[in-house]
């Protein structure tokens, strides 16, 4: 049996888990092609206008896969942490796909919801694997295999490594140790998609800075931060992004912060504003917000990156002579 997994949204966070799980059950896992213009155009054509760019691209990946596999895996990621949620658009993915695309193959739409507790974890695992086998022992074993693959994947991030996406799957990681760093914030399904991000990470690195992302930051330390004094932030991804930015405020080797966001993302519109205020009030680090949509041109992005890098270098060389703040 061939099971198709679209290369978007939760893929960049959990694909080793999903791949390890299904392959341990004897299924062949097929990922959609890396994002390209055709995938973006197809997704935009089939998606509602109000959707964010990653959601439009996700539909394009489903269209790229649907005729190549026996079954699609489109989980409904509602909550992966107690008391928190992922994103309203994540929750709506199965319904959006079903209403937008015709002639879909059989599809696994399991709802992953650990908002109240993780007590139903195994029940969720059994439901996901039920189209392949009902043997609970095999399903438990396959899930453990997937977890081990996910742990290995995340461990590489802790070593300041970033995923290197090539032709059809992640084939390795890249690690470029440089003394001065720039923190690039944003959702993984934008940062590590070379087409959507327009290869931003490699472009920044070409100017002589090591790029780190929120996935390279100490997750346990972020979880322990007290940044909920006014109101609890109940979006899992937003908490991680904000926590990473707060950690970076006190790190002298991080010279600037770039926030890569998609136009129309409600969560980013709130969190990016909080981060920008804290960076500008409490540090002299550079900050740049980049909003992406399907009309964003690469030439404009390149110009902004070059200007941002020039500003950072100018501050380092001449800040003591004349304030770059005006």
N, C-alpha and C positions, 0 to 999 in steps of 0.2 A: 504493500500500500504506500502511495506517495502522499505525504502531507505537506501542504504548502503554507509557508509563513511569510506574510508581507514584510518587506524590509522598511518598516516605519514604526513610529510611536514606540510601543513597548519593546520592539525588537532590540533596540540598542541598549536596553537595560537587562533583558532577560533571555536573549536568544541562546546563550550556552545552556541554560536550564531547560528550555523547551527542546532544543536539539538533542541534548543528552537523554532526556526523558523518552522522547519518541523513538530515537534510534535504539535505546535499550529494549524497547518493546518490539523491535524488528521492523519498524517503519522506515521508509526513506524520506528524509526531510529535504524539501526543496524551497530555497529562498527565492524571492523575486529578484529581478536584475537590479543592480545599483541604480539609484535615481538618475534619470536622464530627461531630456526635453519631452520625449514622447510620453513618458510616465506622468510628468507634471501636466502636460496638455490634456491627456486622457482623464486624469483625476479632476482637473478644473472643469472639464466639460460635463462630468457626471455629478459633481458635488454642488451643494447649495452655495450661493454667492457669499453668505455670511460666515462660512467656515474659515478657519485659519489655514495658513499654507500647509502645515504638516498634515492636517486632516485631508486636504485635497490630494496631497501626494500619496497618502495612505490608500485612498481609493484607486489611484493610478497603479499602485503596486498590486492591489487585489485584481484589477483587470489584467495586469501582466501575468498573473499566476493562474487564474481560474480555469483555463483550458489546458493546463500542464499537469494537473494533480488530480488525485482521486478525492481528496478532502481538504478543506481549508481550516486553519486554526485561527479564529478571530476572537480571542478571549475578551470578555467585558471587564476591564480592570477598574473596579470601583474604589477599592481601598487595599493597600498593602501594609498599612501600619495601623495599630489601634488608635482610635480617636482622630484619624486623619483620612483625607481623600486624595485621589490623584488629580483629576481634572474633570469638569462636567462633560467635556467633549470625549474624553476617554470612555466615559460611561455610555455614551450614545453610539459608539462605533458600530456594534452589531446591527442596531436598528437602522443606522444611516446606510450601511452597506446593503442591507436587504432591500431598502426602499429605493436605492439608487442604481443598483446593478442587477440585470436580469440574467437568468440561466446560470445561477451559481451552483457549484457542486455541493454535495453534503458538507455541512459546516459545523465545527465545534464552537458554540457560543457561550461556554461556561462563564458564569459570573464569579469573579474573584473579589470577595468582599470580607476583609478582616477588620472592619471598623470597630466592631464590638469586641471581638476576640479572634484568636487563631485556632479556636477549638474545632472549627470545621475545615481545617486544612486538608486532612486526609480525605474527607468527603469530596472536596473540590478536586483533589488529585484523581480519585476514583471516577468522578464524572468526566474529567478530561480524557482519561484513558479508556473509558468504557467502549468507544467504537472499535477498539483494537482487542481488548481482553477484559474479562470480568474477574480475573485472578488477582486478588488483592495483594498477595505476596509479591507477585511480579510487578505490580504497580508501585508498591512501596520501594522495592529495589530499584526500579527505573527512576523514581523520583530522587532517591539518594544519589544515583549516578548523575542526574541533572544538577543537583545541588553542589556536588563536588566540582563539576565543570564550571558552575557559576562562581564558586569560591576562588578557583584558579584565575578566572577572568578578572575578578575584582581585586585579587592580590596584586596583579600587575599594575593596576591603577595606583596602589599604595606605594609602588616603587617609582612613581612619577613617570609611568609609561602611558602612552596613548594608543588606542587601536588604529591599526593601519588597514584601511579597507581597500581591497584591490578588485579584481574582476568580478567574482561571484560570491565571495564570503570574506570574513575576516581571516587573513592568512598570517597575521603576526602583529607584533606591537613595535612601536618605535620609541626610542628613548634618546633624547638629546639634552645632555646636561650642560647648561650654561649658567654663569653666575647671576645674571639678571633675568628676572622672570616677568611675564605678563599673565595675569589671570583672566581667562576667557570664560565667562558665565553664560549659561543658557541651557536649554533642554538638550539632552543627548541626541535626540532624533533630529536636531538641527546641527549641533556642533560636529558630529561624526559623519554626517551625510555630506560628502565632498561636493555634491552638486548644489545642495541648498545653501551650504555655508560658503560656497565659492572658494573652497580650499583656504579658508581664512587662517587656520592654524599654521599651515606651511608657509603662508605669506608672511605672517608675523615672525616666524622662526627665521626666515630669510634675512631679516633685518638684525639678527644677532641676539634675539631674546629667546629664552626657553619658554614655551607655552605650557601652562598647567590649567586644568579645568577643575570644576567643583568635585569631579570624581577622584581627583588626586588628593583632595583634602581629607583630613582625619574625620571619618564619619562619626565615630564614637564621641570625639571631642565636640563636634557640631551638635550632636543630640543633647549634650550636657549644657549647652549655652542657655543663658537666661535672656531670651529676647522676646518673651511673650508677656512682658509686664503690663502692657496696655490692653492687648487683645490677643488671644491665641491664634497663631497662624495654622490653619487646619489643612493646608495643601502640602502634601509630602514633598513634592518637587520644589515648591517655593521655600519651604523651611531649609532644605538643603542648599539652595542657591543663596539665600540670605545669610545662613550660617557660614558658608564659605567666604562670603564677602566680609563679614565681621571678623573672621579669623585673619583675613588678608590685611586688615587695617593696621595690624601690629607687626607685619612681616616686612622688614626693610628691603629685602631683596625682590619684593614684588613692586615694580615701578609703575604699573598701570593696570587698570581693569577695563575689559571690554565686555559689554553685555549684548549678546546676540539674541534678538527676539523676533517673533513673527508678528506681523501687523494683525491686530484683532484678538490677540491673546489677552484675556481679561486678567489672568493671574500675573503675567509679566508687567502689565501696565501699572499694577500696584507695587509689586516688589522692586521693579527697576527704579521707581521714584524714591522708595525708601533707601535703597542702596546708594543712589547718586547723592542724596542729601548727606548721608553719613560720610561718604568718601570726601565730599567737598568741604564739609564742616570740620572734620577731624584729621585729615591728612593732606599732604601735597601730592598725592598720587594722581596720575592722569585717569580720567574716566571718559568712556565713549559708549553711547547707546546706539546700536544699529538695528533698525527695524527692517525686516524682510517681507516681501510678498512676491507674487508671481511676476511682477513687473520690474523688480529690482535689477539694475544693470551692474555688471562686474566692474566697469570702468569707474563708476562713481564710488564703489566700495574700495577699489584700489587707491583712489585719491584720498579718501578719508583715512585709510590705514597709514599711508605715507605721512599725512599731516599729523596724525596722532603720534607716530614714532618720532617725527621731528620735534614735536612739542616736548616729549619725554626727554629726549637727548638735550634739548635746549635747557630745560630745567636743571638737568644734572650738571651741565657745563657752566651756566651763567646765573643760576638762581641766587647765588650769594652776591652778585653784582647788581642785579636789577630784578625785582620780583616779576615772575611770569603771571601773577594774579592781577596785575594792573595797579 
